[in-house]
Amino acid sequence: MANLQVSGIIEKMTGKDKDFRYMATSDLLNELNKESFKLDTDLEMRLSSIILKQLDDVAGDVSGLAVKCLAPLVKKVGEERIVEMTNKLCEKLLHGKDQHRDTASIALRTVVAQVAPSLAPSILVTLTPQMIGGISGEGLSSGIKCECLEIMCDVVQKYGSLMADDHNKLLNALLLQLGCNQATVRKKTVTCIASLASSLSDDLLAKATVQVVKNLSNKNAKSEITRTNIQMIGALSRSVGYRFGTHLGNTVPVLIKYCTSASENDEELREYSLQALESFLLRCPRDISPYCDEILNLTLEYISYDPNFTDNMEEDTDDETLEDEEDDESANEYTDDEDASWKVRRAAAKCLAGLIVSRSEMISKVYQEACPKLIDRFKEREENVKMDVFNTFIDLLRQTGNVTKGQTDTDESSAKWLLKQEVSKIVKSINRQLREKSVKTKVGAFSVLRELVVVLPDCLADHIGSLVPGIERALNDKSSTSNLKIEALVFTKLVLASHAPPVFHPYIKALSSPVLAAVGERYYKVTAEALRVCGELVRVVRPSTQGMGFDFKPFVHPIYNAIMSRLTNQDQDQEVKECAITCMGLVISTFGDQLGAELPSCLPVLVDRMGNEITRLTAVKAFAVIATSPLHIDLSCVLDHLIAELTGFLRKANRVLRQATLITMNTLVTAYGDKIDSDAYEVIVVELSSLICVSDLHMTALALELCCTLMTGKSCSENISLAVRNKVLPQALTLVKSPLLQGQALLALQGFFEALVYHANTSFYTLLDSLLSCAKPSPQSGGVPKQALYSIAQCVAVLCLAAGDKNCSSTVKMLIEILKDDSGTNSAKQHLALLSLGEIGRRKDLSAHAGIETIVIESFQSPFEEIKSAASYALGNIAVGNLSNYLPFILNQIDNQQKKQYILLHSLKEVIVRQSVDKADFQNSSVEKILALLFNHCESEEEGVRNVVAECLGKMALIEPEKLVPALKVRTTSPAAFTRATVVTAVKYSVVERPEKLDEIIFPEISSFLMLIKDGDRHVRRAAVSALSTFAHYKPNLIKGLLSELLPLLYDQTVIKKELIRTVDLGPFKHVVDDGLELRKAAFECVFTLLDSCLDQLNPSSFIIPFLKSGLEDHYDLKMICHLILSLLADKCPSAVLAVLDSLVEPLQKTINFKPKQDAVKQEHDRNEDMIRSALRAISSLDRISGVDYSHKFKSLMAEMKRSESLWGKYQTIRNE
């Protein structure tokens, strides 16, 4: 039936009436697009023939429809028909009539785009030779050549790798066309060669480059041919990325020469040369290194290249009276439509930006040489170029922020310090731009200022006065656009937030009126931003309730009225509503004592906003701000309603709302507890009990803190205490048994038990029994987890101290009795008794209980490891409570009890770690004895002992740095590898986040420890890598000077060492063991840390290839780390990644396509799924890089992922995380 219908359509398509032919062709297109439509051989031939005939139809709309029919037809006909159609279309294109050429070209491109990949080789065999003939054929018109070049461009982009046999012939034909006289042919040839280049072999790529360089060496060539060849070099490097690096030696000098020696009128030649150099900087960062200084000088020369214009307005004046004159001058500025020098300046600015983003190690040099020139070029007369200059300067500021993360700005060689010296010049130059008429210029100027404040938060303190007029003009000027107002407001908010309030006090009047006017703007984004600025303005106007000599009162009511008008207006955007609520919360909190008459009308509006689902979260947070105000705002008019609303929110499913509600309630009960009805408290307690659960520890901590606040408040009644004991206590006792309990939730739970004894009149012994009984193993769940016993012990200790000395003493006696009774068992009771004694002993001196240490040490005899560990913990913590009494005992035991040394060393570690945190000193005699003992155990055969010794030495270094650093340094040259490894590990343990006296003592000696990264023993190397990683994380400034030496050694540790791989014969099978795996893992983790903290000292390009690439193909654990590194690099150094992207695609592709063996266990499948997700996260980061489309391999990877439903689903989930 369908075939009969098509036969009818075909008959109409051959009719004489063009309308009939059009309708018939349209019907055919509809039929072909149906999935159910099938063709037999006869119909295939007829349809192919008629559609090809229709392409030549005199009616253009009919031939256009025929081309559209080709797309579905190609998918439904066989190989033979497609080849036949391709041949006929080639014939039409090359030898047909001129008027049919365009249609034949579009038809051929349609066939290439729609043909199934499996049939592509067949059509390439016939298509490629004919297209090569069309490109290089003698006597053919330039139009035919252009069409053939466009078709070949599509072909090589899609199937370049399938036509390797034709690459040489095609390349020869294309290279010849670079010398063609027609500009359009040359332009399309450049595009075609660039598309082909990504699939060329290295030899053919070299051939192409050599030929282009040879063309450039021809001094007799026409200037337009030379320009084309320079464009060709830039296009090649953009296409092949890092692969072009090997040819830079031939090309860079040629480009620089052309740039400097070109005639004055040849601006395009300079532009193309600079564009090519920019491409090299971004895509070949490793190989371009030797030329960076030369390129920097070149860009600085040409960024101000303007031979047709002499600027006589160079006087350094910033007088406001010049404003009108400058406006007139900018209106009558020199213009010349034929002047193309602006293209050179724009290319130079972009090239400099490429150097800045790709060479983080040159940032200081850029500041010294380029920064003054860039600031000077803010005066650029061509607006588009000026925007590029601004963007280049913003890139410089962002790169400064990236590479100086965590650094101070006191070091005179640091980028931040150098930037600080330029601030006054920047502000002076920007102020001139803010007086320009152009809105675009002013937006760009504010963008520069905004980025400056982000990088140097307090740098504008001395310049606020000069910037305020610019802000006023931007907000008040009738010609200002919304975009300009938003930029000005964002900058104002940032500058208010990052500087001390007194800096702004002389300018509050000038700033407040335009900002408050902006609050009334119609465009919601301007209004929202203005409200955010108001929030900062409130903080600045009255930074504290104690007077600061500034009269804030005149500003209170204007600010209040502006915000109130927005708060009461319901018909506005959600963002504006939220900003108005937040801002009003700040106003009431800061100016509440001046708004007594207004509060009764304002507070009910805020409470009303809590009834709206969209604004309730913001309103809840606003009341938290109001409640914490030192002004003790009178909330009596809304307090009961407010508490009732908040109590209701505790039942809501929205987790964020519940958390905010708990925080707000806590602040309200703390400030207004005596004014809240006790019945309301009882309802709150009931609601709180349902929020305490181990599945949400953050919520649990907030709920317990609110409970404590309720119990410790003045209005705590017996009813409330009873409600807490009945409702919350059972939940707390369940919680304490969880192995997941930690951090803030554990501290809150301890505070809860303390409050129960202190304030809620709860029986101490009842509570103690309840806690101790938590440690009893239940028949259903089995034993209590070890971590839960630690939590119970801490709660017991807090409870005892809260209950007073008498109760505490009786509890300690009871615990000692438990130890005596159960000494031979592995009961949770004995385990808990030891931990509880340790926790109590750490907080209170237990020397009154004679012989407690001997009773604890008897547990060392236990056959159970858990009991031994708990005894060691108890002994160490009891010693902390009274060092002079118990430390000598521990040291003596270590000397005399050889078999118990490891456990006793753990006790000593507890003492030393606590002392290093509490900054307590040991007696000199004890120090000497401890050090002698620790150094004696450096060479222990047991790794566990060595680790404990290293931690003890590291923490001792924090207490006694003068003694420890020289002693550790001496041992770095010890012949014993274990000793060398132990002292390096000790140095790692001595590095902590807070500043320490140790830092200045160890700084000159760090290299002695970290240079052990080239030690002959792998254990020592791994210890050194781990220490370097710790320094990079906590104290990057201490190691920056050493990184030039350390990085090559570190990178070497990421390489697979064959000598560390051994085969273990296990009888029925052999097992391969890689002893270097842990070292490689540590090295990659170290690189990840260094990239985050010391980016300005690294050249990412030298690491990515070959080290990161090999890591992406290494063991499962290493791949996961390398994926993280790749994501970080994609974010921070996109140009370095882009340069080598093609070579990174293959390992990622293998990872996401890997399938475990059929007999693999579930654990292997889960691990593989994790690895795939990890790789997809890295791919997602790569996909966000600007310019990633240049990589054909990456594009084909994304296309392949789209074809896989499961992979694409996972990828989309990750993108939306």
PAZALUM-78112 format. One record per residue (C-alpha): residue in one letter; x, y, z. Coordinates in pm, whole numbers, plus 50000, padded with zeros to 5 digits. Layout:
<rs>
AXYZ;...
</rs>
This chain:
<rs>
M500005000050000;A502795023850099;N504685016049777;L501575023649565;Q501235056949746;V504915065249678;S504505055449312;G501665080749290;I503865107349452;I506705099949205;E504335104548908;K503225138649039;M506885148449098;T507525145848722;G504535167448629;K504815200648448;D503055221848713;K505675233848965;D503035235849243;F502185199049187;R505885190549195;Y506325210449517;M503385193749694;A504475159149576;T508045164549698;S506675177050033;D504505145350062;L507545123949983;L509545141450258;N506775133650508;E506725097050403;L510535093850424;N510535108150777;K508225080650901;E510115053651090;S507815026850950;F508675036250590;K510615008350411;L511985006550053;D512514977449814;T515344976849559;D513234989349268;L511765018049469;E515265027049596;M516465031749238;R513415051749130;L513475074249435;S517225080749414;S516925089349048;I513895112449086;I515335131449383;L518645137149202;K516635149648905;Q514585172649130;L517825189149250;D518055205448908;D514405217248914;V514005252448776;A511815261149078;G514155268549367;D511675258349639;V511275223749475;S515045217649456;G515325229749820;L512765203449928;A514625176849726;V517795184349926;K515795179750248;C514555146050116;L518145134150084;A518715134250463;P516135107050548;L516685089150214;V520395083350280;K519485065050603;K517035041650423;V518825031350102;G521645006150056;E525365011050003;E525215007749626;R522605035549591;I524525059249820;V527765054549620;E525835059849295;M524195091549432;T527555104449557;N529125099249211;K526295117149035;L526395146149279;C530175149349233;E529615149748856;K526985177348893;L529295197349117;L532445194748906;H531015194448553;G527385205448579;K525815238948511;D526835268048732;Q523275274148854;H523035238348989;R526425238749164;D525195252849497;T522415227049521;A524795198249439;S527225210849704;I524525212549975;A523285178149870;L526765163049897;R527275178350242;T523905163950345;V524975129150232;V528265132250425;A526465143850739;Q523705117350733;V525415085950603;A525745057350854;P529335054450992;S529505018250867;L528955030150506;A531325060050527;P534415041350389;S532475032250072;I531535068049988;L535005081050084;V536595058549820;T534625075949547;L534205110649697;T537765118749814;P539615115249477;Q536985136049299;M537095163549563;I540925163749556;G540645167249178;G538195195849222;I540555213549465;S543725210049257;G542225207048905;E543525230448639;G541045253748475;L538325249248738;S536645280748867;S537335293749218;G533625287449298;I534025249849235;K537215249349441;C535455266649731;E532575241649721;C535005212049714;L536995226950004;E533825231050214;I532775195050144;M536255181450226;C536245201850545;D533055183750655;V534495150050546;V537805153250735;Q536075166351046;K533815136051060;Y535895108450900;G539485121550901;S540825090651075;L539185067250817;M540975082350519;A544615079650631;D545645066050287;D544465098150120;H545975122250377;N549205128150185;K547535134249851;L544885156950003;L547475176450201;N549595182349889;A546545195549704;L545585218249992;L549085232150049;L549205243049685;Q546015263249732;L547645284650004;G549305303149717;C546065307949522;N545255343449410;Q541615341949526;A541245351949893;T538095330249945;V539945298949825;R542865306050058;K540535312150352;K538635279550301;T541935261050247;V543165272850589;T539965259650750;C540225226250565;I543915220350655;A543165229051019;S540295203651024;L542515177450860;A545465184351093;S543905168051401;S543875134051224;L547265137751046;S550255117051151;D553175135651312;D555195132350989;L552485147950773;L551865175251031;A555605182751019;K555435183250639;A552575208350646;T554365230550897;V557665229550705;Q555865239250384;V554075268550552;V557335280850710;K558995277250369;N556225298250215;L556865324650481;S560585324450404;N559845334750045;K560685371750050;N559085377249710;A555655364649817;K552725388749809;S551725402950148;E548235387050131;I549815352550071;T552125358350369;R549105367750584;T547325335750481;N550355314650579;I550565331550918;Q546835324850966;M547565288850868;I550135285351149;G547665298651407;A544905275751278;L547235245351287;S548215251551648;R544575256851751;S543655224151580;V546415201051704;G547205217252040;Y550355204952213;R551395184151907;F552455216551740;G554965222752018;T557835205251837;H557555230551550;L557715262151759;G561475264851708;N560845270951337;T557695291651359;V557995315351658;P561115333851535;V559495338051191;L556315352551343;I558215376151573;K560315387551277;Y557225394551063;C555615412651353;T558525436451400;S559535441151037;A556105444650872;S555425477050694;E553505503950881;N550315497650684;D550345459850719;E548295458151041;E546665424850956;L550065407950929;R550905418951284;E547415409251405;Y547635373951262;S551175369551401;L550055379551752;Q546975357051726;A549215327551633;L551535335151926;E548505336552158;S547465302252030;F550955288452102;L550875302252458;L547515285952529;R548045252952349;C551785245852370;P552615259652716;R555555236352772;D557355241952439;I556735279452426;S558635285152754;P561935296852593;Y560115324152397;C557855337952674;D560065367452763;E560355377552398;I556585374552347;L555965395152663;N558145423252528;L556415420852190;T552905423552338;L553955453352551;E555325470652243;Y552175465252036;I549535470252303;S550155507552260;Y550805505751882;D549025535751733;P551135551751457;N548345574751332;F547485591051663;T549595610851909;D548055614852251;N548865649552382;M546675644952686;E549415627952888;E549555651953182;D549065633053504;T546135651853637;D543075639453812;D541365672253871;E537595669753886;T537295703153703;L538565686553386;E535465665153368;D533535686453120;E536595691752903;E537265654552892;D533685647552797;D534005671752505;E537295656152401;S535905620952409;A533055632652188;N535405648751934;E538025621051950;Y540165613751650;T538545587751427;D539715572351103;D537695545050937;E540765532450752;D542925530451061;A543265493251147;S545975496851413;W543315488951677;K543365452751552;V547055450351645;R546445464851991;R543525441052047;A545595410851935;A548465422152162;A546095425252462;K544685390452399;C548175375952353;L549235391352685;A546115376452846;G547125342452706;L550555346352863;I549055356453199;V546615327353226;S549085301053103;R552305311853282;S551495314553650;E555225312853731;M555785345853542;I553245365553744;S555825386353933;K557625395353610;V554305404953450;Y553645428553741;Q557045444653712;E557045448853332;A553445447253206;C551245460553485;P552185497753449;K551715495253071;L548295478653107;I547125505153355;D548345531953114;R546345515752830;F543055520153020;K542975552852821;E542665532952491;R540555552952242;E538925523152065;E536215509652296;N536405472952191;V540155472852249;K539665490152584;M537345461552688;D540085436752596;V542615456652800;F540215455853097;N539685418353049;T543435412553032;F543905431653358;I541055411653517;D542835379553406;L545965392453578;L544035399353899;R542325365253892;Q545615347553831;T547065366954126;G544235354054344;N544825318454219;V548575317254274;T548705336254603;K545985316554781;G546765315755152;Q549785339155117;T550285372155294;D551095403755100;T554185412855304;D556735394355090;E558205420054849;S558565394854568;S554995381954593;A552405391354332;K550055405654597;W552715429454727;L553555440954374;L549855446354303;K549495466654622;Q552145490954496;E550075497454183;V546705503554354;S546905541654354;K547765542053980;I544915517753906;V542395539054096;K543625571053927;S543305555753583;I539935539253655;N538535572153790;R539215587753451;Q537305559353283;L534355563853522;R534065599553392;E533725587553030;K530345589652858;S530395553752734;V528335530152952;K530335500152827;T533575516352947;K532145523453291;V530875487453325;G534365474853237;A535965498753488;F533725486353770;S534535450353673;V538255458153720;L537595474354059;R535435445454170;E538135419754086;L540735441654259;V538735441354584;V538295403454563;V542075398354538;L543125426154781;P540135430855014;D541375461455206;C543355479354934;L541035508754866;A540925523855217;D542845555055106;H540915559154780;I537245557254881;G536815595054850;S537965595254489;L535725565754394;V532475578054550;P531735603854272;G532075576254010;I529595554354201;E527195583854238;R527325591753865;A526775555153770;L523655552953988;N522225587753925;D522965594153558;K519885591653337;S521925574953063;S523025546753296;T521795512153201;S520645485453446;N523845466353374;L525995496053481;K523935501453796;I524245464753892;E528035465453839;A528345497154048;L526185482554327;V528045449154332;F531335468054363;T529905490554637;K528695460254833;L532095443354804;V534035474254906;L531725480955204;A532085444855321;S535865443355289;H536965476155453;A536755489955806;P533565510555867;P535295543355972;V536825545855622;F533345553055477;H531925576055745;P532845608755567;Y531045596455252;I527915579755393;K525655608555288;A526975608454933;L526685570454906;S523365564755078;S521125587054867;P521845570654525;V521755535854682;L518375542554847;A517105556554518;A518205524354347;V516075504754598;G513075520754428;E514165510254076;R511695491153861;Y514125464453739;Y514215437354006;K517925428853971;V518945464954043;T516565466154341;A517845433354486;E521485444454453;A520665478354608;L519035460854905;R522175439854953;V524245471854952;C521825486155214;G522585456355435;E526305464455422;L525545501555463;V523675494555787;R526705476155925;V529015504655825;V526815532755958;R526675517256306;P529395490856343;S528765486656717;T526255498256976;Q529025516857159;G529435551057002;M532295555756754;G532045593356717;F529865590756405;D526285603356413;F524255575856247;K520795588756345;P520085609756033;F520385578355817;V518135555156022;H514715565755896;P515615570655527;I517085535455517;Y514135521055712;N511525537955489;A513205526855165;I513305490555278;M509855491155436;S508315502155107;R509835471354943;L508965448355233;T505275456955225;N504985454854846;Q503805419654761;D503795423554384;Q507525418854316;D510185393154236;Q511125366554495;E514755378254500;V513645413454597;K511305399954868;E514095379155022;C516615407755010;A514095431655169;I513395407155455;T517115401055519;C517855438155508;M514995446955744;G516285421055990;L519665439055987;V518005473356021;I515965462856326;S518975445256480;T521225475756432;F518845505456469;G516075490056685;D516575514956969;Q515855543556726;L512755527056575;G510555522456882;A507485537556711;E507965517656390;L508515482856537;P504805475056609;S504015480056240;C507175464056100;L507605432256309;P504105418256224;V504985421855853;L508115400455906;V506095374356099;D503525374955819;R506295366555568;M506895334755769;G503485323155659;N504505323855293;E506305292655174;I508575312654941;T509825337655202;R509555318755531;L513155305955540;T514535341155488;A512165355055755;V513265328356006;K516925337855950;A516045374955985;F514575368756332;A517785350556432;V519685382756347;I517185403956542;A517325380956847;T521125382656868;S521115420856862;P522895436457163;L520075462357169;H517585436457310;I514815446157069;D511315445457216;L509525416557042;S506595414457284;C504065423457014;V504895392556806;L506785368557037;D503985343557107;H502915342256743;L506555339056638;I507265309656871;A504075292056758;E505085295856389;L508615283556456;T507385253456653;G505235243956355;F508255246056124;L510015218756326;R507515194156176;K508145204855815;A509945182055568;N512275210055453;R515585202155628;V517155236555574;L514065252955723;R514205230356030;Q517885238556084;A517305276056053;T514325273056289;L516425255656557;I519125282556534;T516535310556555;M514715294156845;N517995290357034;T518745327456997;L515155336957094;V515145314857406;T518555328457508;A517425364757471;Y513705363057561;G513395330357759;D511675346258059;K508985361657832;I508025328957660;D505165308757805;S506275275657968;D503505256657785;A505185266457458;Y508445251957591;E506855218157657;V505535216757298;I509025225857169;V510625197857374;V508215172257227;E509105184056875;L512835183456953;S512765147057060;S511775136756706;L514745155856556;I517415137356755;C518615108556543;V521915095356416;S520955099256051;D521275137256073;L523985146756323;H523975183656235;M520255186456311;T520775165556625;A523495189256751;L521225219556697;A518305202256874;L520455192457174;E521905227657198;L518345241557208;C517495216157481;C520475228157685;T519385264457637;L515855255457758;M517235237958069;T519765265058157;G517315293958111;K515725313058397;S512275299958313;C513205263058334;S510405247258536;E509895212358674;N507475205358387;I510145213458128;S512725191958310;L510235163558323;A509455167157951;V513185166357868;R513745135358083;N510745117257937;K511055127457571;V514655137657492;L516735116457733;P515695082757578;Q516675096357235;A520015108757373;L520775074657528;T520045058157193;L522255083457016;V525245077957247;K525405041557134;S525965051456769;P529455046056620;L528825076356393;L528535101456678;Q531305127556660;G532175164456638;Q529545190356725;A526855164556797;L529065147157057;L529935180457221;A526245189857228;L525385156157384;Q527995161557657;G526545196157722;F523075180257741;F524095155458016;E525885183558203;A522755205358188;L520585176358307;V522615173858630;Y523225211058684;H519855225758598;A517195199058550;N517445183558897;T518075149158751;S519525122358977;F523235118158902;Y523235081058982;T520185074558769;L521865091558475;L525165073758539;D523445039858549;S521605048058226;L524885057358055;L526795027058183;S523985003758085;C524295016957727;A527544997357706;K525814964257778;P525594943257462;S521994935857364;P520904901757228;Q519504918256914;S522374940856807;G525314922556962;G528284941857105;V528564979357138;P530884995356876;K534285007656996;Q533585043656892;A530335043257092;L532285033257406;Y534515064157360;S531385086057332;I529815070557645;A533105074957836;Q533265111957748;C529665116957859;V530395098358186;A533395121158251;V531385152958189;L528585139858410;C530995132258697;L532645166358685;A529235183558676;A528045163558979;G530855175559211;D533945160359374;K532085136359602;N530105119659324;C533135119959097;S535305102559356;S532705075659424;T532375069559046;V536155065459008;K536165040059294;M533325021259130;L535195020258798;I538355007758971;E536304980159132;I535004969958788;L538624966758669;K539544945258965;D536534922458926;D536614917658547;S540354917958490;G540454885958282;T537474892258055;N536864911157733;S533664927157862;A532364960357733;K532024969158102;Q535794967158158;H536504984757828;L534165013657924;A535635015558276;L539135020958134;L538005047157882;S535925065358147;L538895066358388;G541005081058109;E538415107858025;I537925117158394;G541705116458458;R542355140158168;R539955165658315;K540765160358687;D543775149658895;L543185113859019;S546335110659232;A544105109459543;H543185074059433;A546395056359530;G547675029359298;I545245037359016;E548095035558762;T549085000158865;I545484988658845;V545195003058492;I548524988158382;E547384953658490;S544934954758201;F547984954357969;Q548114917158049;S544694911757890;P544714888157591;F542284911757411;E543674940157194;E540704963357264;I541334961857639;K545074968157594;S544364998257372;A541805012257619;A544265007457908;S546975025657713;Y544525054357642;A543475055458011;L547045055958144;G548095084057907;N545075105657990;I545365099858367;A548985111658335;V547795143858166;G545845152058484;N549025150758697;L552245149958490;S554725152258777;N553195121658939;Y552485098458648;L554905107458361;P558005093358538;F556015061558602;I555235057558228;L558855064458126;N560115039758383;Q557705013158260;I558825018357895;D562435012658002;N561704981758205;Q558784964858028;Q560134954157686;K557034934157596;K554654962857671;Q556634990157493;Y554244995157204;I551234999957435;L553195022257672;L554425043457381;H550765049257293;S550215061557649;L553175085057612;K551755096957279;E548465106257450;V550435127357701;I552595144857440;V549715151857198;R547615167357477;Q550565188457595;S551315200957242;V547695212457205;D547475227857554;K550935244357517;A552105229957849;D555795224757923;F557555193558049;Q560325194458306;N563795194758145;S564745161458293;S561565146058153;V562265160457807;E565765145657794;K564485112157911;I561575112257661;L563835121257368;A566445094957453;L563705069157480;L562045079057152;F565265080456950;N566155046057080;H563025032556917;C563485049556578;E564945017956425;S562324994356558;E561434966056321;E557724971856391;E556134998356170;G553505005656437;V556185014456693;R558005036956444;N554775055556360;V553995061956727;V557585073656787;A557355097056484;E554105112456609;C555575117056958;L558695133656816;G556615156256591;K554395168056875;M557465171957104;A558915195056836;L555955218256892;I556745219357266;E560595220557247;P561505231756891;E565055243556977;K566015209057101;L564115187856853;V564905203456513;P568735198956538;A568275164056681;L565965153956395;K568215169856130;V571275150056249;R569355117756199;T568455125155834;T571925112155744;S571625080855960;P572705048955781;A569485032155902;A566615037555655;F563985032955929;T565515061656129;R565525084755825;A561895076055752;T560905081456117;V562455116256147;V560815127855821;T557465114555942;A558085132856273;V558505165456081;K555165158555909;Y553445154656247;S554965187556365;V553155207356093;V549835221056220;E547485247456084;R548055273756353;P551265295056357;E553955279856581;K557345290056717;L558655258956542;D558045274456197;E560915299556208;I563295273656357;I562545246156104;F562355269255799;P566145269855725;E566365232155775;I563355220055572;S565435209855270;S567425185055485;F564185165955546;L562335170055216;M565355162254995;L565075126855128;I562535123754845;K565525111354640;D566585086154906;G567415050854792;D564785035155022;R561135036554909;H559845039455270;V561955070855322;R560825085254988;R557185079355076;A557665096055418;A559285126255248;V556445128954992;S553895127155273;A555745154455467;L555885176655155;S552135172055109;T551475182455470;F553655213455437;A551905222655110;H548525219855283;Y549225238155608;K552365259555556;P552955264455181;N555075295655238;L557765274755412;I558445252955104;K557875275854804;G561595283354765;L562415246254742;L559835236054485;S562035241954180;E564305214054311;L561615192154464;L559055190754181;P561115170353930;L561925145854212;L558255144354314;Y557065138753956;D559555110253928;Q557775092754216;T554565090854009;V556225068453749;I555835030453760;K559185015753868;K559644980453731;E562204972054000;L559434976354263;I557144950854097;R557594914754207;T555754882154149;V554784860854448;D554344823654379;L551314811454573;G551384775754440;P548264772054225;F548644807654092;K551034836954089;H550274870954237;V551904903354116;V552754927854397;D553534964554318;D555554978254610;G555645012754448;L551835017154438;E551535034754777;L554465057854690;R552855067554357;K549535073554529;A551195096054789;A553025115054511;F549835121954313;E548045133054632;C550945156554701;V550715171554350;F546975177154404;T547705196254726;L550495216654562;L548205226454272;D545765240154525;S548265259254742;C551395266754535;L550105270654180;D552435299954107;Q555455277054155;L554245249353922;N554285245553546;P551245222953496;S552185214853135;S555355196353235;F553285175153476;I550245167053260;I552325150152991;P553665124453067;F553005120853443;L549255127553474;K548575108453151;S550365077453288;G548405081053615;L545125080653422;E546145046353288;D547485033053620;H545875014253910;Y542255020654018;D543255041454325;L545585063454121;K543015069353847;M540595083654104;I543215108654230;C544255117553874;H540625124753785;L540495149454075;I543785165453962;L542445168453608;S539255185353732;L541315209953939;L543605217653644;A540615222653414;D539345248853656;K542645266253737;C544835260953429;P542415254753141;S544925264752871;A547495239052988;V544815211752980;L543425223152645;A546905220952493;V547125183352559;L543455174252569;D543555150052275;S546095127652450;L543995126752771;V540805115552597;E541965079952528;P542645069652893;L539335085453000;Q537525067252720;K539025033852827;T537985040153187;I534325047953113;N534045018552869;F535754993053096;K533654962453180;P534634939153469;K534924901753399;Q531714881753406;D532794862853718;A533794895053903;V532424898654256;K530004926554354;Q532804946454514;E534654948454180;H531494959754001;D530884986854265;R534484998254242;N534255000553864;E531055021153892;D532825045254129;M535705048253883;I533355055453591;R531595082653792;S534985097153886;A536045098353519;L532695114153422;R533265141853680;A536625148953517;I534995149153172;S532335173053304;S535085196853423;L536835194453085;D533565201852902;R533325235153086;I536655247652942;S536215274952687;G537605263052351;V537155225852420;D535365223352084;Y538735225051906;S539445189352016;H537825165151772;K538705135851996;F536895151452291;K533895159452072;S533755123451951;L534025111452314;M531015132952407;A529125119952102;E529935084152199;M528685090552554;K525425104952417;R524845072852222;S525125052452544;E521945057452743;S523395045453075;L526585066253045;W524705097452940;G522255093353228;K525135091053478;Y526855120753317;Q523725142553338;T523295133253705;I526885144053772;R526415176653579;N523405184853795;E525095176754129;
</rs>
